[in-house]
Amino acid sequence: MKVNLALRFMLEMSGLVAVSYWGFQTGSGFLMKSVLGIGSPLLMATIWGIFISPKAPLRGKGSGRVVLELIIFGVAAFALYDVGKPSLAIMLAILAVVSSILNHLWEQHR
């Protein structure tokens, strides 16, 4: 069970890195690259902190939270796919789904 929590943390960090990488690769010009490369992971972390984290002020419950988690991980996987990293995108998506299912079944989302 603790392995899944460690995997979960690594997936969360990987998602932030993925959207940051996407932003720096996608933006045109220094300003846009900086805005997307820094702003995208900040937005993702903010959403996670408000709605998903264990101490979130507006924490979702049950399947609604799982769906939001999977949407966030899906955005990160799409970001990897969009910058030409389809293998990493698939790996992130599969691991996120498996971890989310285990997290929900083992009630590790407290």
C-alpha positions in Angstrom: 0.0 0.0 0.0 2.8 2.4 0.8 4.3 1.6 -2.6 1.1 3.0 -4.2 1.4 6.2 -2.2 5.0 6.6 -3.3 3.9 6.0 -6.9 1.1 8.5 -6.5 3.5 11.2 -5.4 5.9 10.5 -8.3 2.9 10.6 -10.7 1.9 14.0 -9.3 5.4 15.4 -9.7 5.7 13.9 -13.2 2.4 15.5 -14.2 3.8 18.9 -13.1 7.0 18.3 -15.0 5.1 17.2 -18.1 2.9 20.3 -18.3 5.9 22.5 -17.6 7.9 20.8 -20.3 4.9 21.2 -22.7 4.7 24.9 -21.9 8.3 25.6 -22.6 8.2 23.6 -25.8 4.9 24.9 -27.1 5.2 28.6 -26.4 6.6 30.9 -29.0 9.0 33.5 -27.7 10.6 33.8 -24.3 7.6 35.4 -22.6 5.0 32.9 -23.8 7.3 29.9 -23.0 7.8 31.3 -19.5 4.1 31.9 -18.9 3.1 28.5 -20.2 6.1 26.6 -18.7 5.6 28.1 -15.2 1.9 29.0 -15.2 0.6 25.6 -16.4 2.1 23.6 -13.5 1.1 26.3 -11.0 -2.5 26.1 -12.2 -2.5 22.3 -12.0 -1.0 22.4 -8.5 -3.6 24.9 -7.4 -6.5 22.8 -8.7 -5.0 19.7 -7.0 -4.5 21.6 -3.7 -8.0 23.0 -3.7 -10.0 20.0 -4.7 -7.9 16.8 -4.4 -5.2 17.0 -1.7 -6.0 15.4 1.7 -6.3 18.8 3.4 -8.1 20.5 0.4 -10.6 23.2 1.5 -13.1 22.1 -1.1 -12.2 18.4 -1.3 -14.3 16.3 -3.6 -15.7 13.0 -2.5 -15.8 9.6 -4.0 -15.9 9.1 -7.8 -16.1 12.9 -8.4 -12.6 13.3 -7.0 -11.3 10.3 -8.9 -12.7 11.7 -12.1 -11.0 15.1 -11.4 -7.7 13.3 -10.6 -7.9 11.4 -13.9 -8.7 14.6 -15.8 -5.6 16.2 -14.4 -3.4 13.2 -15.2 -5.0 13.1 -18.6 -4.0 16.7 -19.3 -0.4 15.8 -18.3 -0.4 12.7 -20.5 -1.8 14.8 -23.4 0.9 17.4 -22.8 3.5 14.7 -23.2 1.8 13.3 -26.3 1.6 16.8 -27.8 5.3 17.4 -27.6 6.2 14.1 -29.2 6.6 11.8 -26.2 3.8 9.3 -26.8 5.4 6.4 -24.9 5.8 8.5 -21.8 2.2 9.8 -22.2 0.9 6.2 -22.4 3.0 5.1 -19.4 1.8 8.1 -17.3 -1.8 7.5 -18.2 -1.7 3.8 -17.4 0.1 4.3 -14.1 -2.3 7.1 -13.1 -5.4 5.0 -13.8 -4.0 2.0 -11.9 -2.8 4.1 -9.0 -6.1 6.0 -8.8 -8.1 2.7 -8.8 -5.8 1.3 -6.0 -6.0 4.6 -4.1 -9.7 4.5 -4.2 -10.0 0.7 -3.3 -7.5 0.9 -0.5 -9.0 4.2 0.8 -5.6 6.0 0.7 -7.2 9.3 -0.2 -7.6 10.6 3.3 
